[in-house]
Amino acid sequence: MKLFLSSTFRDLAEERDSVREALRKKRVSTLAMEDFLAAPSTPLDTALRHLRDSDLMILVIGFKAGSLLPDGSGSTYTSAEYDELLRLGKEPLVFVKQKKRWWERRPSWRNEERRPRAKRALDEFKARVGAKWTWDRSEERRVGKECR
């Protein structure tokens, strides 16, 4: 079985490492952007090619939208990967990062984007995913400990 790991990169580097390490210990092949080689195609085309070659997507949604596509659509690379997954008739396992602030009783998700277009893209993407799938609401510290 081949798993495709989809998420933003900079803000979820630790979570991505934890997922990849847990899957490596289970001897599960993981397709992730960290392993993509130089190719004569766009980053999106490269990611979608690897996604098509996978059996399952692990989707991790954090507090940042990541890079917007250069086509001006307002979509992100992660949302484009998700759209392709649905087009292929495949299903994701969805995890949403949560963090507890000192005044909160329970951890929660929040959109930390400062750029208006990215903030809107992240809110719309999370709502679209949440309307279709049940996700694991994993607290930040717990995810890292469980995956290691």
GROMACS elastic network, one bead per residue, 0.5 to 0.9 nm:
[ bonds ]
;  ai    aj funct       b0    kb
    1    28     6  0.64897   500
    1    29     6  0.66756   500
    1    30     6  0.87572   500
    1    54     6  0.75678   500
    1    55     6  0.61105   500
    1    56     6  0.79797   500
    2    28     6  0.66026   500
    2    30     6  0.57578   500
    2    31     6  0.70203   500
    2    53     6  0.76536   500
    2    55     6  0.53092   500
    2    56     6  0.67421   500
    2    57     6  0.87929   500
    3    23     6  0.88460   500
    3    28     6  0.73967   500
    3    29     6  0.62586   500
    3    31     6  0.59710   500
    3    32     6  0.85251   500
    3    51     6  0.83891   500
    3    53     6  0.89966   500
    3    54     6  0.55189   500
    3    55     6  0.59194   500
    3    57     6  0.56284   500
    3    58     6  0.68925   500
    4    29     6  0.86950   500
    4    30     6  0.57864   500
    4    32     6  0.60685   500
    4    50     6  0.74099   500
    4    51     6  0.59078   500
    4    53     6  0.85978   500
    4    54     6  0.58601   500
    4    55     6  0.76599   500
    4    56     6  0.61706   500
    4    58     6  0.60952   500
    4    59     6  0.83347   500
    5    16     6  0.77180   500
    5    19     6  0.83671   500
    5    20     6  0.82343   500
    5    30     6  0.68811   500
    5    31     6  0.62067   500
    5    32     6  0.52380   500
    5    33     6  0.79739   500
    5    51     6  0.87335   500
    5    56     6  0.87278   500
    5    57     6  0.58860   500
    5    59     6  0.62232   500
    5    60     6  0.79243   500
    6     9     6  0.88359   500
    6    16     6  0.88394   500
    6    32     6  0.72096   500
    6    33     6  0.83136   500
    6    57     6  0.68474   500
    6    58     6  0.60572   500
    6    60     6  0.63795   500
    6    61     6  0.86310   500
    6    78     6  0.62261   500
    6    81     6  0.73642   500
    6    82     6  0.81600   500
    7    12     6  0.72436   500
    7    16     6  0.79741   500
    7    58     6  0.83984   500
    7    59     6  0.59088   500
    7    60     6  0.50507   500
    7    61     6  0.61347   500
    7    62     6  0.76902   500
    7    66     6  0.84006   500
    7    77     6  0.87465   500
    7    78     6  0.58993   500
    8    11     6  0.66280   500
    8    12     6  0.62270   500
    8    13     6  0.82237   500
    8    60     6  0.78862   500
    8    61     6  0.75231   500
    8    62     6  0.73943   500
    8    64     6  0.72034   500
    8    65     6  0.68493   500
    8    66     6  0.52352   500
    8    67     6  0.79950   500
    8    77     6  0.82959   500
    8    78     6  0.67497   500
    9    12     6  0.53511   500
    9    13     6  0.55275   500
    9    16     6  0.78211   500
    9    33     6  0.85782   500
    9    34     6  0.89964   500
    9    66     6  0.73346   500
   10    13     6  0.55423   500
   10    14     6  0.89060   500
   10    64     6  0.89416   500
   10    66     6  0.80187   500
   11    14     6  0.80712   500
   11    15     6  0.87898   500
   11    62     6  0.72819   500
   11    63     6  0.76112   500
   11    64     6  0.68608   500
   11    66     6  0.84654   500
   12    15     6  0.52133   500
   12    16     6  0.60411   500
   12    17     6  0.85809   500
   12    60     6  0.82088   500
   12    61     6  0.86087   500
   12    62     6  0.68166   500
   12    63     6  0.88846   500
   12    64     6  0.89447   500
   12    97     6  0.89205   500
   13    16     6  0.51113   500
   13    17     6  0.61634   500
   13    18     6  0.86645   500
   14    17     6  0.51005   500
   14    18     6  0.62349   500
   14    19     6  0.87216   500
   14   144     6  0.75995   500
   15    18     6  0.50428   500
   15    19     6  0.62008   500
   15    20     6  0.85704   500
   15    60     6  0.84200   500
   15   140     6  0.84496   500
   15   143     6  0.73075   500
   15   144     6  0.64137   500
   15   147     6  0.85197   500
   16    19     6  0.51677   500
   16    20     6  0.60753   500
   16    21     6  0.84745   500
   16    32     6  0.87782   500
   16    60     6  0.84228   500
   17    20     6  0.51674   500
   17    21     6  0.59946   500
   17    22     6  0.85439   500
   17   144     6  0.89869   500
   18    21     6  0.51631   500
   18    22     6  0.61184   500
   18    23     6  0.85838   500
   18   143     6  0.80167   500
   18   144     6  0.59964   500
   18   145     6  0.84615   500
   18   146     6  0.85602   500
   18   147     6  0.52721   500
   18   148     6  0.59895   500
   19    22     6  0.52211   500
   19    23     6  0.61922   500
   19    24     6  0.85124   500
   19    58     6  0.89472   500
   19   143     6  0.89056   500
   19   144     6  0.84350   500
   19   147     6  0.60347   500
   19   148     6  0.81961   500
   20    23     6  0.51683   500
   20    24     6  0.59869   500
   20    25     6  0.86507   500
   20    28     6  0.89499   500
   20    29     6  0.89430   500
   20    30     6  0.67716   500
   20    32     6  0.84549   500
   20   147     6  0.87454   500
   21    25     6  0.62398   500
   21    26     6  0.87155   500
   21   147     6  0.74378   500
   21   148     6  0.69657   500
   22    25     6  0.52383   500
   22    26     6  0.65439   500
   22    27     6  0.87843   500
   22    28     6  0.88396   500
   22   146     6  0.87875   500
   22   147     6  0.53809   500
   22   148     6  0.61148   500
   23    27     6  0.61551   500
   23    28     6  0.51807   500
   23    29     6  0.72906   500
   23    30     6  0.71812   500
   23   147     6  0.87097   500
   24    28     6  0.56718   500
   24    29     6  0.70474   500
   24    30     6  0.77724   500
   25    28     6  0.76190   500
   26    29     6  0.89642   500
   30    54     6  0.85049   500
   31    34     6  0.84828   500
   31    35     6  0.70886   500
   31    36     6  0.81367   500
   31    47     6  0.89674   500
   31    50     6  0.66174   500
   31    51     6  0.76658   500
   31    53     6  0.88176   500
   31    54     6  0.74633   500
   32    35     6  0.57009   500
   32    36     6  0.69950   500
   32    47     6  0.82664   500
   32    50     6  0.83068   500
   33    36     6  0.52034   500
   33    37     6  0.87726   500
   33    46     6  0.89614   500
   33    47     6  0.70911   500
   34    37     6  0.86212   500
   36    39     6  0.83156   500
   36    46     6  0.77434   500
   36    47     6  0.81139   500
   36    50     6  0.87481   500
   38    41     6  0.85641   500
   39    42     6  0.78353   500
   39    43     6  0.85085   500
   39    46     6  0.73566   500
   40    46     6  0.87991   500
   41    44     6  0.80877   500
   41    45     6  0.60429   500
   41    46     6  0.62030   500
   42    45     6  0.51630   500
   42    46     6  0.61804   500
   42    47     6  0.86423   500
   43    46     6  0.51022   500
   43    47     6  0.61824   500
   43    48     6  0.86282   500
   43    77     6  0.88300   500
   44    47     6  0.51169   500
   44    48     6  0.60900   500
   44    49     6  0.85132   500
   44    69     6  0.84320   500
   44    77     6  0.66525   500
   44    80     6  0.80467   500
   44    81     6  0.81363   500
   45    48     6  0.51196   500
   45    49     6  0.60522   500
   45    50     6  0.86834   500
   46    49     6  0.51915   500
   46    50     6  0.64487   500
   46    51     6  0.86881   500
   47    50     6  0.52412   500
   47    51     6  0.61361   500
   47    52     6  0.87105   500
   47    77     6  0.87005   500
   47    81     6  0.73905   500
   48    52     6  0.61091   500
   48    53     6  0.86107   500
   48    80     6  0.83886   500
   48    81     6  0.62809   500
   48    84     6  0.71615   500
   48    85     6  0.87397   500
   49    52     6  0.52317   500
   49    53     6  0.65102   500
   50    53     6  0.50587   500
   50    54     6  0.65238   500
   51    54     6  0.51910   500
   51    55     6  0.81881   500
   51    56     6  0.83963   500
   51    57     6  0.76665   500
   51    81     6  0.73385   500
   51    84     6  0.80635   500
   51    85     6  0.73240   500
   52    55     6  0.80048   500
   52    84     6  0.82092   500
   52    85     6  0.77237   500
   52    88     6  0.76297   500
   54    57     6  0.73800   500
   55    90     6  0.75836   500
   55    91     6  0.88410   500
   56    85     6  0.87511   500
   56    90     6  0.68255   500
   56    91     6  0.64459   500
   56    92     6  0.61242   500
   56    93     6  0.77188   500
   57    82     6  0.84985   500
   57    85     6  0.77390   500
   57    90     6  0.80290   500
   57    91     6  0.67867   500
   57    93     6  0.62467   500
   57    94     6  0.83458   500
   58    92     6  0.56158   500
   58    94     6  0.61070   500
   58    95     6  0.77360   500
   59    78     6  0.84675   500
   59    82     6  0.81572   500
   59    92     6  0.62901   500
   59    93     6  0.60204   500
   59    95     6  0.61767   500
   59    96     6  0.83654   500
   60    93     6  0.84442   500
   60    94     6  0.59573   500
   60    96     6  0.57490   500
   60    97     6  0.71863   500
   61    64     6  0.81102   500
   61    65     6  0.85274   500
   61    78     6  0.89900   500
   61    94     6  0.76612   500
   61    95     6  0.62729   500
   61    97     6  0.61302   500
   61   122     6  0.88723   500
   61   126     6  0.73825   500
   62    65     6  0.77781   500
   62    95     6  0.86832   500
   62    96     6  0.61374   500
   62    97     6  0.50452   500
   62    98     6  0.77066   500
   62   109     6  0.77707   500
   62   110     6  0.83578   500
   62   111     6  0.81063   500
   63    96     6  0.89487   500
   63    97     6  0.73952   500
   63    98     6  0.84778   500
   63   109     6  0.70982   500
   63   110     6  0.59644   500
   63   112     6  0.52261   500
   63   113     6  0.70785   500
   63   122     6  0.81671   500
   64   111     6  0.65472   500
   64   112     6  0.59200   500
   64   113     6  0.55076   500
   64   118     6  0.79228   500
   64   119     6  0.78239   500
   64   122     6  0.70073   500
   65    68     6  0.77428   500
   65    76     6  0.68640   500
   65    78     6  0.82387   500
   65   111     6  0.84128   500
   65   112     6  0.87175   500
   65   113     6  0.68805   500
   65   118     6  0.56291   500
   65   119     6  0.68177   500
   65   120     6  0.88043   500
   65   121     6  0.66975   500
   65   123     6  0.85927   500
   65   125     6  0.87754   500
   66    76     6  0.66245   500
   66    77     6  0.75558   500
   66    78     6  0.78124   500
   66   118     6  0.75566   500
   66   122     6  0.85286   500
   67    70     6  0.86958   500
   67    75     6  0.86174   500
   67    76     6  0.57038   500
   67    77     6  0.64931   500
   67    78     6  0.85482   500
   67   118     6  0.80330   500
   68    71     6  0.84777   500
   68    72     6  0.78937   500
   68    73     6  0.82053   500
   68    74     6  0.61233   500
   68    75     6  0.56536   500
   68    77     6  0.65073   500
   68   117     6  0.85534   500
   68   118     6  0.70527   500
   68   121     6  0.83000   500
   69    72     6  0.64855   500
   69    73     6  0.68948   500
   69    74     6  0.67607   500
   69    75     6  0.58236   500
   69    76     6  0.53051   500
   69    77     6  0.60833   500
   69    80     6  0.85158   500
   70    73     6  0.77992   500
   70    74     6  0.85606   500
   70    75     6  0.89726   500
   71    74     6  0.79628   500
   71    75     6  0.86496   500
   72    75     6  0.78312   500
   73    76     6  0.86072   500
   74   117     6  0.66400   500
   74   118     6  0.75290   500
   74   120     6  0.84409   500
   74   121     6  0.62857   500
   75    78     6  0.82862   500
   75    79     6  0.62991   500
   75    80     6  0.68770   500
   75   118     6  0.84205   500
   75   121     6  0.60432   500
   75   122     6  0.86610   500
   75   125     6  0.83824   500
   76    79     6  0.52075   500
   76    80     6  0.62276   500
   76    81     6  0.86808   500
   76   118     6  0.81989   500
   76   121     6  0.70783   500
   76   122     6  0.82037   500
   76   125     6  0.87214   500
   77    80     6  0.50472   500
   77    81     6  0.62465   500
   77    82     6  0.86690   500
   78    81     6  0.51131   500
   78    82     6  0.62743   500
   78    83     6  0.87051   500
   78   125     6  0.88974   500
   79    83     6  0.61087   500
   79    84     6  0.86058   500
   79   121     6  0.87237   500
   79   122     6  0.87963   500
   79   125     6  0.63982   500
   80    83     6  0.50381   500
   80    84     6  0.62405   500
   80    85     6  0.86142   500
   81    84     6  0.51712   500
   81    85     6  0.62277   500
   81    86     6  0.88331   500
   82    85     6  0.50060   500
   82    86     6  0.64084   500
   82    87     6  0.86750   500
   82    92     6  0.81869   500
   82   129     6  0.86137   500
   83    86     6  0.52377   500
   83    87     6  0.62255   500
   83    88     6  0.87198   500
   84    88     6  0.61915   500
   84    89     6  0.87214   500
   84    90     6  0.89144   500
   85    88     6  0.51496   500
   85    89     6  0.64650   500
   85    90     6  0.54483   500
   85    91     6  0.68828   500
   85    92     6  0.78148   500
   86    89     6  0.50198   500
   86    90     6  0.57663   500
   86    91     6  0.69333   500
   86    92     6  0.88214   500
   87    90     6  0.76762   500
   88    91     6  0.89084   500
   92   133     6  0.82706   500
   93   133     6  0.83913   500
   93   134     6  0.86260   500
   93   135     6  0.72377   500
   93   136     6  0.84856   500
   94   129     6  0.83495   500
   94   133     6  0.73916   500
   94   134     6  0.72445   500
   94   136     6  0.64409   500
   94   137     6  0.89620   500
   95   134     6  0.88916   500
   95   135     6  0.52782   500
   95   137     6  0.62055   500
   95   138     6  0.67890   500
   96   109     6  0.73757   500
   96   126     6  0.88619   500
   96   135     6  0.65793   500
   96   136     6  0.62194   500
   96   137     6  0.52293   500
   96   138     6  0.63393   500
   96   139     6  0.85490   500
   97   108     6  0.80580   500
   97   109     6  0.64057   500
   97   136     6  0.85782   500
   97   137     6  0.64558   500
   97   138     6  0.56939   500
   97   139     6  0.62021   500
   97   140     6  0.61110   500
   97   143     6  0.85089   500
   98   107     6  0.54763   500
   98   110     6  0.77311   500
   98   137     6  0.65320   500
   98   138     6  0.59797   500
   98   140     6  0.57477   500
   99   106     6  0.82904   500
   99   108     6  0.54418   500
   99   109     6  0.64513   500
   99   110     6  0.83400   500
   99   138     6  0.86598   500
   99   139     6  0.58020   500
   99   140     6  0.57096   500
   99   141     6  0.83827   500
  100   103     6  0.81049   500
  100   104     6  0.61915   500
  100   105     6  0.75022   500
  100   106     6  0.59516   500
  100   108     6  0.61303   500
  100   109     6  0.86699   500
  100   139     6  0.76350   500
  100   140     6  0.83360   500
  101   104     6  0.53902   500
  101   105     6  0.82355   500
  101   106     6  0.82124   500
  101   107     6  0.69267   500
  101   108     6  0.82102   500
  102   105     6  0.80763   500
  104   107     6  0.68612   500
  104   108     6  0.83534   500
  107   137     6  0.88520   500
  107   138     6  0.86649   500
  107   139     6  0.63499   500
  107   140     6  0.85940   500
  108   137     6  0.82941   500
  108   139     6  0.80477   500
  109   137     6  0.85320   500
  111   114     6  0.87046   500
  111   119     6  0.67256   500
  111   122     6  0.72587   500
  111   123     6  0.71807   500
  112   119     6  0.75848   500
  113   116     6  0.74642   500
  113   117     6  0.89534   500
  113   118     6  0.63331   500
  113   120     6  0.87653   500
  113   122     6  0.81041   500
  114   117     6  0.88537   500
  114   118     6  0.75948   500
  114   119     6  0.65958   500
  115   118     6  0.53342   500
  115   119     6  0.59708   500
  115   120     6  0.86247   500
  116   119     6  0.50285   500
  116   120     6  0.61574   500
  116   121     6  0.85508   500
  117   120     6  0.52041   500
  117   121     6  0.61131   500
  117   122     6  0.86729   500
  118   122     6  0.61091   500
  118   123     6  0.85777   500
  119   122     6  0.52866   500
  119   123     6  0.62377   500
  119   124     6  0.86201   500
  120   123     6  0.51920   500
  120   124     6  0.60710   500
  120   125     6  0.84656   500
  121   124     6  0.52511   500
  121   125     6  0.60109   500
  121   126     6  0.85852   500
  122   125     6  0.50861   500
  122   126     6  0.60501   500
  122   127     6  0.84583   500
  123   126     6  0.53367   500
  123   127     6  0.61259   500
  123   128     6  0.85670   500
  124   127     6  0.51692   500
  124   128     6  0.60674   500
  124   129     6  0.86488   500
  125   128     6  0.50980   500
  125   129     6  0.61968   500
  125   130     6  0.84831   500
  126   129     6  0.52076   500
  126   130     6  0.59567   500
  126   131     6  0.85415   500
  127   130     6  0.50155   500
  127   131     6  0.60729   500
  127   132     6  0.88698   500
  128   131     6  0.53017   500
  128   132     6  0.68586   500
  128   133     6  0.89640   500
  129   132     6  0.54914   500
  129   133     6  0.60524   500
  129   134     6  0.85218   500
  129   135     6  0.88433   500
  130   133     6  0.53781   500
  130   134     6  0.65144   500
  130   135     6  0.73902   500
  131   134     6  0.82410   500
  135   138     6  0.88945   500
  138   141     6  0.84491   500
  138   142     6  0.67295   500
  138   143     6  0.59706   500
  139   142     6  0.53612   500
  139   143     6  0.62107   500
  139   144     6  0.89749   500
  140   143     6  0.55996   500
  140   144     6  0.68956   500
  141   144     6  0.55820   500
  141   145     6  0.64978   500
  141   146     6  0.88248   500
  142   145     6  0.52097   500
  142   146     6  0.60613   500
  142   147     6  0.85060   500
  143   146     6  0.52969   500
  143   147     6  0.60795   500
  143   148     6  0.86532   500
  144   147     6  0.53577   500
  144   148     6  0.63077   500
  145   148     6  0.54838   500
